[in-house]
Amino acid sequence: MNKETFHILFIIFFKKLAIKNLLLRTMLVVFTLVDILAQSYEWNTISEVPSGMNKIYFVDPINGWVVGDSGKIYSTVNGGTTWLPQISGTINKLVSLYFIDNQIGLGVSETGIYRTTDGGNNFT
């Protein structure tokens, strides 16, 4: 596959996903900009999170969260280099999350909505 074909497939893939999530639209812009600046199609893994994660959200380039099955939630304060577990307050599958800033956010499970005002250390 040549670079042009890969680039087109990459854009089509993320555009389809972007319809569901504003974050993915933002990621498309970032990835396209990175591609233009780097002129490379190589990806480097900076860290890994456990399997069963459903949604990721960053409020800025360094503060982010990922949520998943069984109420699992992890946060990063260094752009995803490391992820630390947090307590979500539920054992239900977390399907989405949104943060206003690095302190105030919402987590959505299959059965309810949970709020944090301390960066995800406590959800109620």
Order of alpha helices (4+ residues) and beta strands (2+ residues): alpha-alpha-beta-beta-beta-beta-beta-beta-beta
